Amino acid sequence: MLLNNQNLSVLEVQVLGIYQAKIEVKTISGECLFVYPTQTQRDDPLFWTSLKDIIKAKLWLPINKSLHQLIDSDWLLPMNA
């Protein structure tokens, strides 16, 4: 199932850059926010390499509205959610 339900607490963001341990993103409405990676993500060099590729490709990602963290499942949810 796609993450397109308006009642979910998800923001669509585009990654602008990486600053120390924070990721600067821009929402569809143009608001700039910081996303805070989890400890596992911070320690994963492949995460940072992938994030740099995402920045170059200018892809849009979902983040949790309240925690400002990337959603692990990307744009998909389990069918029973």
Secondary structure, DSSP 8 states (H G I E B T S, - for coil): -BS--TTS-EEEEEEEEEETTEEEEEETTS-EEEE---HHHHT-HHHHHHHHHHHHHT-EEEEETTT--B-TTTTB--TT-
